[in-house]
Amino acid sequence: MTSPVQQGRDALRAWSANQPENFFAADPYLQAALAAVWGQDRYQEYREELAHLGGAAAALEADVRLNHRNHNLPRLDPWDGLGQPTQPIEHHPSYHRIGTVLYGSGQLRALGEPGHWLYALSLFYLGAHLGEAGHNCPIACTAGVIKALQAVGTPAQQERWLPRLLNTEFGYAYTGAQFLTEVQGGSDVGANGLVARVADDGSYRLFGEKWFCSNAGADLILITARLEGSEPGTRGLGLFLAPRLLDDGQPNHYRIRRLKDKLGTRTMASGEIDFDGTVAEAMGTLDHGFLTAMTQVIHTSRLYNAFACLGYAQRALHLAQGYARHRQAFGQPIIRYPLVQQSLAKMAALVASQRALALHLAALQDEQERGELSPERKAALRVLVNLNKSRNAEHCRAIITEGLSVLGGNGAIESFSPMPRLLRDVVVCENWEGTHNTLYAQTLRDFSARSLHEPTLAHLRELGAGLAPDANRERLTQRLDTLSSNLQDCLNGDAARASLEIKGICRGLADVAAGLCLAREGETWPLFPGAENHPSPALLLSHFLGLGSRAEIDDLSRLEALA
Ligand SMILES: Cc1cc2nc3c(=O)[nH]c(=O)nc-3n(C[C@H](O)[C@H](O)[C@H](O)COP(=O)(O)OP(=O)(O)OC[C@H]3O[C@@H](n4cnc5c(N)ncnc54)[C@H](O)[C@@H]3O)c2cc1C
């Protein structure tokens, strides 16, 4: 006869032992979605590497946990024993083991050819099941440097820097960073004051400080600075590229003042940096500096941000679903309780819909890179990436909080599961690369000054028109019509009022976009072995922001199917 204590611990042990061993294999939705976008041949070509990383990433959990111990966090170590400058940041060996797997997956190498964003971001998403793990932000920043070099770099710059950025050997491969924020302004980038002076040899020297510098030990830094004498505001900002080491191997005249003690993303080093004559090159034409930063660099990191949050949210779903099957309360597994099923249903529906939209955006990005996107669809992509950056992070935070509650008190315990870490990381993701308000304001400007709502709405209508005619299509298109009319009123109204109303419209548009992508993706599930038994998109949509009636949403047999 086992004691109640023993039974309780056995159930937890069974849950702990039944975590997915492969994040890709555990996810038939993702497999079905990728097979549908790429077609079977291309899917088969990539499948092996996705499955390989899915297994390798799942095996890294112990290292991620080890790296997160307070005494193993990154440390500033700028001098060697002889008082000479050295590698500025010291990381625990677990950080290097994780990096070896994530960079070794070839996710950055894939960006060397146009049309591989969906593949690269799918690999990134699998790694993000671990949380930030010290490397998500650096990988996203490196992708931004690659994209900027490809778009506006000179042939000499491309030849010099791209091979090391695309390299898969962690430690040898260069990693990138992007420093915009200063103490006086993050959202208000035009307030930036870091100065660039032209040197005698025609290169630039940077002077001043940056307040938030993630991946502070990066090899190549993209940095905004104001050329002496140029106009104020964002117009006067140039974009520069600065290597960590000069050609002679000496450090490039900047000093990390200190590392920040952060709420989340703790194993990734974010510092405050003083620049004192840092040698830099122009990245593209300097009078387009802010434009290049926004269209190439920040656009890329907003896309990556969504996949990071989604990786965390999907992991929270795995944890909560498994826990609910094993944990007993009042004589039965908690998954039998409709309230727990409702939590899991909401999480599953939100993960599926958010991911469907993110995958759609990555596929559009591929079309853009291959030169296949019309200017209208390019505009829709720009708007949807911004809307999604904000709404996706909000939903993913809600998913993880819900998952934490399914684990009850254990959900709050650091040594019990990755859940607290995932929550801390998602909160950081919500606020960098543009806060919610910044994204609402940018969208309002895009709509009112450039009429970008027109191609965006047209793109969403086109997605709706491609769906099989059913009740979901009807509901989604009705919602889109309502939002479109609210938007017109908002744009015609008073500016201060519009700045408030745009928030609900942005959220609504992002939700409809996710719903449409989910409905479209769901049409492919029955065709994919392993995904055919998943709940229908209709069922998910009825849970996704209550698109169905209350009775439909709380239908007990539906809840059970979803959970
Ligand atoms: C862990 C971490 C790492 C980071 N790493 C980097 C990095 O590597 N490089 C980098 O450049 N930056 C980095 N950042 C900075 C980040 O991008 C900024 O924090 C972010 O852009 C917001 O800027 P801020 O902090 O100055 O907030 P503020 O701009 O001061 O905003 C404060 C509040 O005011 C609101 N607000 C501002 N303007 C408006 C407006 N017009 N209308 C309505 N509300 C408004 C904001 O939404 C926010 O809620 C990092 C941040 C964190 C937390």
The ligand as a Gaussian input file, in Angstrom:
#p B3LYP/6-31G(d) Opt

LIG

0 1
 C       16.031000      43.506000     -20.984000
 C       16.031000      44.604000     -21.980000
 C       16.968000      44.605000     -22.997000
 C       16.992000      45.630000     -23.938000
 N       17.939000      45.614000     -24.923000
 C       18.011000      46.634000     -25.812000
 C       19.007000      46.667000     -26.833000
 O       19.802000      45.757000     -26.964000
 N       19.046000      47.707000     -27.668000
 C       18.165000      48.746000     -27.569000
 O       18.249000      49.664000     -28.367000
 N       17.216000      48.759000     -26.607000
 C       17.100000      47.717000     -25.739000
 N       16.136000      47.703000     -24.770000
 C       15.327000      48.895000     -24.598000
 C       13.918000      48.762000     -25.081000
 O       13.866000      48.637000     -26.475000
 C       13.196000      49.995000     -24.548000
 O       13.090000      49.806000     -23.154000
 C       11.849000      50.183000     -25.169000
 O       12.018000      50.595000     -26.493000
 C       11.026000      51.247000     -24.421000
 O       11.747000      52.401000     -24.233000
 P       11.898000      53.051000     -22.768000
 O       12.329000      51.980000     -21.847000
 O       12.766000      54.236000     -22.877000
 O       10.453000      53.458000     -22.370000
 P        9.752000      54.878000     -22.632000
 O        9.918000      55.211000     -24.071000
 O       10.207000      55.842000     -21.630000
 O        8.251000      54.483000     -22.361000
 C        7.686000      54.453000     -21.054000
 C        6.191000      54.245000     -21.213000
 O        5.641000      55.357000     -21.932000
 C        4.901000      54.896000     -23.040000
 N        5.008000      55.839000     -24.155000
 C        6.123000      56.350000     -24.709000
 N        5.796000      57.137000     -25.752000
 C        4.454000      57.108000     -25.860000
 C        3.503000      57.705000     -26.756000
 N        3.887000      58.466000     -27.772000
 N        2.180000      57.439000     -26.559000
 C        1.783000      56.651000     -25.546000
 N        2.625000      56.063000     -24.690000
 C        3.948000      56.282000     -24.839000
 C        5.525000      53.548000     -23.410000
 O        4.628000      52.725000     -24.138000
 C        5.842000      52.992000     -22.026000
 O        4.717000      52.372000     -21.496000
 C       16.053000      46.660000     -23.858000
 C       15.077000      46.641000     -22.847000
 C       15.065000      45.622000     -21.927000
 C       14.019000      45.624000     -20.865000

